[in-house]
Amino acid sequence: MAKKKASVNTDICVACGVCRLQCPREAISIYRGCYANVNEELCVGCGLCQKACPAEAIDLIERN
């Protein structure tokens, strides 16, 4: 299993969907048009979503 995972700061996410389009594992969805939501089981921590996010609302964090 990956050591890191994507984490979305929902306070600054603008729900633009750019991260969803960049995710190779389809681990990101937009929750009710409000913010991005990461499926932790699918996320491999590659960081493509983080790099693509125009709002800088995604961080890679260590898994528990």
Secondary structure, 3 states (H helix, E strand, C coil): CCCEEEEECCCCCCCCCHHHHHCCCCCEEEECCCEEEECCCCCCCCCHHHHHCCCCCEEEEECC
